[in-house]
Amino acid sequence: MQDAEASPGPGTPADASAMAALELPEGLELVRVTDRFDARTVPAGLLRAHRVAAGVWGELCVLEGEVGFVFEASGARRVVRAGGNQVIPPAEAHHVEPSDGASFEVRFHR
């Protein structure tokens, strides 16, 4: 994870519908899964603008409750509910906003 300023990437989704339509490219392998986080245990870095490394795709997986997800460049925001996910393209600045009662993990694919 890298701290980031908002600068639009070529594939930055403009709205929640476009965000929901993002999919992981075929052929990626799961390389790491974070611990399970909630509103109390989420690392501060996830609450402010940051990026996943170049060549790495992220996947926010909400296990309970709901988590707001924001792409910094476009300001597009989507609420991801339990059982849902949000694909995170490489190098796209973003942050999360977990609600009380939410739990989630982030999966990294390469």
N, C-alpha and C positions, 0 to 999 in steps of 0.2 A: 504494500500500500504506500502511495506517495501523496504528500500534501499537494494541493493543486489550486491554481487560480482558475477561474472560469474562462475558458477559451474554447469556442465551438469547434468540435471535430466534424469531419465530413458526414458522419452518420448520427449526429446528435438528434434524438427524437424531439419533435416539436410539441407533442401533447400526449396525454395519457393513453390514447388509443394506439399511437405509434409505439409507445413504450411497451405496451402489453403485447404487441406483435413481434417484438424482438425474439429471436431464437438463437440458440447456440449453433455454430457451424458444425456440420458433420465432421467426424474424424477426431474430435478433441477427446483428450483423456482427463479424467478427474485426477488432480494432483494433490489437492489439499482441501480439508474442511476445517473451518474455524470451530472454536468452542461454541456452545449454545449461549447466546446473549439475551438479556432482557433490558428493560429501561434502567435498571440499577447497575448492571454489569457491562453494558456496552462501552467499549473503549471510546474515549473522547475524540480520537481521530476519525471515527466513523460518523460522528455528529457534525463534522465540518467538511468542507470540500477536500476530497482526496481522489486518487485514481488507482486502478490496478495497473500493474506493470505492462509495458508493451508486449504484445504476443500472448497475454493472459486474459482470459474471459472470466468474469465473475458471475455468480448466480446467487442472488438474495433469496433465501428460502424461509418463508414465514411459517413457523410451527404452531403458534398460538397468537390470538389477538390480531392486531394489524400494525403495519409499519409503513410510514410515509417514505417515499423514495423520490429524490429530486435530482434531475440533471442540471448542473449549474449553468451551463452555457445557454440553454434555452429557457430555463426556469420551469420546464415541464415537470409536473408532480403527479404521482400516482400513489394511491393507497393500496398496498398489497395485503390481502387478508389471509388468515390461516389456510394452509394448503396451497397457497399461490406462490409464485416466484417472479423475480425480475431479473432478466439477463442484463449484464453490465459489459458493454464492449471495452476492449483495451483502451487505456488512456483517456477515457471520458470522465471528466470531473463530476462528482456526485456526492451526496450525503444521505444519511438515513435519519428518520424521525420516529423512533419506536413509541407506541402508546403504552400506558400502564397496562399490564397484563399481557403484553406481547413477548414472544420469544422467537428468536431467529438464529440462523447460521448463514455463513457465506461459503459457497463452494467455488473453488478455483479450478479452471480447466485450461489445458494447453494442448 
